[in-house]
Amino acid sequence: MELFLAANIWEMMHGGSTHLPVALMLVSAVFDALGGVIRSEQVKDRFHAAGLFTLIAGTLGAFPAVLSGLILARWEIGGTGALFWHHVFLWPAFALLIALSVWRLIVRGRRSRAGFLIYLLAAFAAAFLVSAAGYWGGEVLLGGS
């Protein structure tokens, strides 16, 4: 019974801690994309600030999700079946999320147009990767793999 409760707590923590960082990461990419096409400098700056805030919040929120997931996977970073595919997408997404956050904190508003486009492509790549990781995470949960 104790073992079941411990596993159940980590499952609930992992499930509860994953959705907000995923949503924040997706919203961050959209905010930055909107900031890239808006003409008004004041509105553009607000979208970029919102993109930075949601990116940092999503990155910080991803750490409990990753930790609880590792505990559930018994610290195995690979796995088989759906868990394998979950990790194939998860680890690059997590690394890219951290890299994007560090880049944004270092560069702030001093970025070139080309640098911003590269950042935006990387942000949408990270959004795709985290979405795919979420899909395979659902398969682990629902598929029993």
Secondary structure, DSSP 8 states (H G I E B T S, - for coil): -HHHHHHHHHHHHHHHHHHHHHHHHHHHHHHHHHHHH---HHHHHHHHHHHHHHHHHHHHHHHHHHHHHHHHTTT-SS-SHHHHHHHHHHHHHHHHHHHHHHHHHHHTT---HHHHHHHHHHHHHHHHHHHHHHHHHHHHHHH--
